[in-house]
Amino acid sequence: MSQEPVNPSSDLAARAPHDPAGDAPEPGTPHDPADDAPLDPVASAALIVDQRRRVESATDVDGRLLFGVWGVAWLLGFGLLWSVSRDEPLLDLSIGIALAIFTALLLSAVVITTIHTATRSVGVSGASATQGAMYGWAWFLGFGGIGALGYALGRLDVEPATLSTVMTVASTLLVGALYMAGGAIWQDRNQFALGAWIALSSIAAAVVGFPHLLLLMSLAGGGGMLIGAVAEAARRRRRGALR
């Protein structure tokens, strides 16, 4: 069996140590001196801060939106119910139609809240994503229970005044508790304070009784939320100015 002749030059080339200079760019290739410059610590810190702000902006639950939609829903909805539930109604509108309008306003607020809190956790993993998803579902399921309670009371032919009192106090207490829970989760004192205000307004409304509890929740509850939205907007402007 014949053997291929060995080329001494190729054998030496195979055993020769690797020359790093062999990886150098072809002659004539432009070289950017910035590639060899050390990374600026100030620029690195600025980049980290910028990325952190982007993440915070993408995952931040916007109190202006949540306070605003609920404030409008309560101010208009409770105000409408009160105006048609008085001994001398202010509007020529049946209670059924007013209740349907208020229900539509509440459902809109629930949907907006659920979608907003859920989308804040999209693309985010870990505890923040879990917190956002759980909080969104708490709103959705909580008001699902309130709706079921209203349906059950309606089947029992409960008096309108009793039905309105129970549904008003139960729903507003739930909102207050959820806002306080959100404030505790995200360490937001403004949100917690607004939840506490709503809870106190609900307790006062239960004491006042029907129909004026509707007016109290319209002004104190809905108005308080709108004030909270304005306060949140001012807080964000101050925080932005400090950056």
C-alpha positions, 0 to 999 in steps of 0.5 A, a space after each residue: 500500500 503506497 503512502 502519500 509523501 509528506 510535505 515538510 512545509 505543511 507539517 510545520 505550518 500545522 504545528 506552528 503556534 497561532 499568530 494573533 496578528 493573523 486575525 488583524 484586519 486586511 490592509 486598507 480596512 479602516 480602524 475606528 479608534 473609538 473601539 479601543 477607548 475605555 467605556 466612560 463610567 458616566 455614560 454607563 451610569 446614564 445608560 443604566 438609568 435610562 434603561 431603568 426609566 424605560 422599564 418603569 414607564 412600561 410597567 407603571 400602573 398609571 393612577 391618573 387613568 384608574 382614578 379618572 375612569 372610576 371618578 367619572 363613572 361614580 360622579 355621573 352614575 351615582 349622581 344620575 341614580 340620586 337624581 331619579 331616586 328622590 321623592 321629587 326626581 330631578 330627571 324624567 327617567 326611570 330608575 331601570 334606565 338610570 341603573 343600566 347607564 350606571 352599570 355600563 359606566 362601571 363595566 367600562 371602568 372595570 374593563 379599562 382597569 383590568 386591561 391596563 393592569 394586565 398590559 403593564 406586566 406584558 413582557 415582564 417576568 418575576 414578581 412584578 408580572 405576577 403582582 400585576 396579573 393578580 391585581 387585575 384579576 382581583 378587580 375582574 372577579 371582585 366585580 363579578 361577585 358584586 354582579 352576582 350579588 345584585 342578581 341574587 337580591 333581584 331574584 329575591 324581590 328585595 325592595 329597591 331601597 334595600 337593593 340600592 343600599 346593599 349594592 352601593 356600599 358593597 361595590 364601593 367598599 370593594 373599590 376602596 379595599 382594592 385601591 388600598 391593596 394596590 397602594 400596599 403592593 406598589 408602595 403608593 401612599 396616594 393610592 392607599 390614601 384614596 382607597 381609605 377615603 373611599 372606604 370611609 365614604 362608603 361607611 358614611 354612606 351606609 349610615 346616611 341611608 337611601 337615597 342620599 347615600 347616592 349623592 354622597 358617593 357621587 361627590 365624595 367618592 367620584 369627586 375624591 377620585 378625580 381629585 386623586 387623579 389631579 394629585 397623581 398628575 401633579 406628583 408625576 410632573 414633580 418627579 419628572 422635573 427632578 430627573 
